[in-house]
Amino acid sequence: MCATAHAGGAGVSGNGDTTVVRDANGVATITQSGDPDRAVVRVEKSPGRTTVYRQSGGNTAIVTMGSGAPGAGDIPEWLRKYLDR
């Protein structure tokens, strides 16, 4: 499952500068300066792993939380493409 939302939008909580994602593996908090209305937040959930991507201005943060289950360490395809650019 992959959700795309503005900062603080669906699938995430927090104010415009902060994104907070909670799942069974823990909590990820990303705080960035910049225009909150232009922040891009993606949350991808798969068995054993949640990946949070947040871009605000020229800054990008990517956080992956996992249970350590088999396959949980696989990199999502969109992240692989981002890292290869």
Secondary structure, DSSP 4 states (H G I P E B T S, - for coil): -EEEEETT-TT-BS-TTEEEEEETTEEEEEE--S-GGG-EEEEEEETTEEEEEEEETTEEEEEEEE---TTTTPPPHHHHHHHH-
